[in-house]
Amino acid sequence: MKVIDHAPQWWFLFADNDDLILDVNCNHSFIGYTFTICLDDAERKMYRAQGRDYIDTLARAIHDSVPILEKSNSIYKGRHIGNEFQDEALVAIQEWRALNT
């Protein structure tokens, strides 16, 4: 896994073999959490067409839909994979920061 793009204090985009994984930093008043999804085929196609502008839009959609709330109707609910990649993502971020600071 490696970091391929990021928006400071907002999101990280990772490549893991053929997968693209987006980790979004969400904050709602006193609640902060990260929400991580693997981009599906349509999202990968949009990313290839629009680049980081699309990732900004996707991150905003995830944030605004508040997928962690029980009553949320978010289309991203159920797609959170953060626990599966948490350790790998942390290593990838540390390696990326070492090369970019």
C-alpha positions as a Markdown table, in Angstrom:
| # | Residue | x | y | z |
|---|---|---|---|---|
| 1 | Met | 0.0 | 0.0 | 0.0 |
| 2 | Lys | 1.2 | 3.5 | -0.8 |
| 3 | Val | -0.1 | 7.0 | -0.7 |
| 4 | Ile | -0.8 | 8.4 | -4.1 |
| 5 | Asp | -2.4 | 11.7 | -3.2 |
| 6 | His | -3.8 | 13.6 | -0.3 |
| 7 | Ala | -5.5 | 16.8 | 0.8 |
| 8 | Pro | -4.0 | 18.0 | 4.1 |
| 9 | Gln | -6.2 | 17.2 | 7.1 |
| 10 | Trp | -9.0 | 16.0 | 4.7 |
| 11 | Trp | -8.2 | 12.8 | 2.9 |
| 12 | Phe | -5.6 | 10.3 | 1.8 |
| 13 | Leu | -5.8 | 8.2 | -1.4 |
| 14 | Phe | -3.9 | 4.9 | -1.3 |
| 15 | Ala | -3.1 | 2.4 | -4.0 |
| 16 | Asp | -3.0 | -1.2 | -2.9 |
| 17 | Asn | -2.3 | -3.5 | -5.8 |
| 18 | Asp | -5.2 | -2.7 | -8.2 |
| 19 | Asp | -7.4 | -1.1 | -5.5 |
| 20 | Leu | -7.8 | 2.6 | -4.7 |
| 21 | Ile | -8.6 | 3.2 | -1.1 |
| 22 | Leu | -9.9 | 6.6 | 0.1 |
| 23 | Asp | -9.6 | 7.5 | 3.8 |
| 24 | Val | -11.6 | 10.6 | 4.7 |
| 25 | Asn | -11.2 | 12.7 | 7.9 |
| 26 | Cys | -14.7 | 13.6 | 8.9 |
| 27 | Asn | -15.6 | 16.1 | 11.6 |
| 28 | His | -19.0 | 17.1 | 12.9 |
| 29 | Ser | -18.8 | 19.5 | 15.8 |
| 30 | Phe | -17.4 | 17.4 | 18.6 |
| 31 | Ile | -17.4 | 14.1 | 16.7 |
| 32 | Gly | -14.4 | 13.2 | 14.6 |
| 33 | Tyr | -13.7 | 9.9 | 12.7 |
| 34 | Thr | -12.1 | 8.5 | 9.6 |
| 35 | Phe | -14.2 | 6.7 | 7.1 |
| 36 | Thr | -12.4 | 4.5 | 4.6 |
| 37 | Ile | -13.7 | 2.9 | 1.4 |
| 38 | Cys | -12.3 | 1.0 | -1.5 |
| 39 | Leu | -13.3 | 2.8 | -4.7 |
| 40 | Asp | -15.7 | 0.8 | -6.8 |
| 41 | Asp | -15.5 | 0.6 | -10.6 |
| 42 | Ala | -17.6 | 3.7 | -11.3 |
| 43 | Glu | -15.6 | 5.7 | -8.7 |
| 44 | Arg | -12.3 | 4.6 | -10.2 |
| 45 | Lys | -13.5 | 5.6 | -13.7 |
| 46 | Met | -14.5 | 9.0 | -12.4 |
| 47 | Tyr | -11.1 | 9.4 | -10.7 |
| 48 | Arg | -9.3 | 8.6 | -13.9 |
| 49 | Ala | -11.4 | 11.2 | -15.7 |
| 50 | Gln | -11.4 | 14.0 | -13.1 |
| 51 | Gly | -8.4 | 13.3 | -10.8 |
| 52 | Arg | -8.3 | 14.8 | -7.4 |
| 53 | Asp | -11.3 | 17.1 | -8.1 |
| 54 | Tyr | -13.4 | 13.9 | -8.1 |
| 55 | Ile | -11.7 | 12.7 | -4.9 |
| 56 | Asp | -12.6 | 16.1 | -3.2 |
| 57 | Thr | -16.2 | 15.6 | -4.4 |
| 58 | Leu | -16.3 | 12.0 | -3.1 |
| 59 | Ala | -14.8 | 12.9 | 0.2 |
| 60 | Arg | -17.3 | 15.7 | 0.7 |
| 61 | Ala | -20.2 | 13.4 | -0.2 |
| 62 | Ile | -19.0 | 10.8 | 2.4 |
| 63 | His | -18.5 | 13.5 | 5.0 |
| 64 | Asp | -21.8 | 15.2 | 4.4 |
| 65 | Ser | -23.8 | 11.9 | 4.4 |
| 66 | Val | -22.5 | 11.0 | 7.9 |
| 67 | Pro | -22.4 | 7.3 | 7.2 |
| 68 | Ile | -21.5 | 6.4 | 10.9 |
| 69 | Leu | -24.9 | 7.5 | 12.2 |
| 70 | Glu | -27.4 | 4.7 | 12.7 |
| 71 | Lys | -30.2 | 6.8 | 11.1 |
| 72 | Ser | -28.1 | 7.9 | 8.1 |
| 73 | Asn | -29.3 | 7.0 | 4.6 |
| 74 | Ser | -25.7 | 7.3 | 3.3 |
| 75 | Ile | -25.0 | 5.3 | 0.2 |
| 76 | Tyr | -21.5 | 4.7 | 1.8 |
| 77 | Lys | -22.9 | 3.1 | 4.9 |
| 78 | Gly | -21.6 | -0.5 | 5.1 |
| 79 | Arg | -18.6 | 0.2 | 2.9 |
| 80 | His | -16.2 | 1.2 | 5.7 |
| 81 | Ile | -13.1 | -0.9 | 5.5 |
| 82 | Gly | -10.8 | 1.2 | 7.8 |
| 83 | Asn | -10.1 | -1.6 | 10.3 |
| 84 | Glu | -8.9 | -3.9 | 7.6 |
| 85 | Phe | -6.2 | -1.5 | 6.3 |
| 86 | Gln | -5.5 | 0.6 | 9.4 |
| 87 | Asp | -2.0 | -0.7 | 10.1 |
| 88 | Glu | -1.0 | -0.7 | 6.4 |
| 89 | Ala | -2.3 | 2.8 | 6.0 |
| 90 | Leu | -0.4 | 4.1 | 8.9 |
| 91 | Val | 2.9 | 2.6 | 7.6 |
| 92 | Ala | 2.2 | 4.0 | 4.1 |
| 93 | Ile | 1.5 | 7.5 | 5.6 |
| 94 | Gln | 4.7 | 7.4 | 7.7 |
| 95 | Glu | 6.8 | 6.3 | 4.6 |
| 96 | Trp | 5.1 | 9.0 | 2.5 |
| 97 | Arg | 5.8 | 11.7 | 5.1 |
| 98 | Ala | 9.4 | 10.6 | 5.4 |
| 99 | Leu | 9.8 | 11.2 | 1.6 |
| 100 | Asn | 7.8 | 14.4 | 1.4 |
| 101 | Thr | 9.0 | 16.4 | 4.4 |
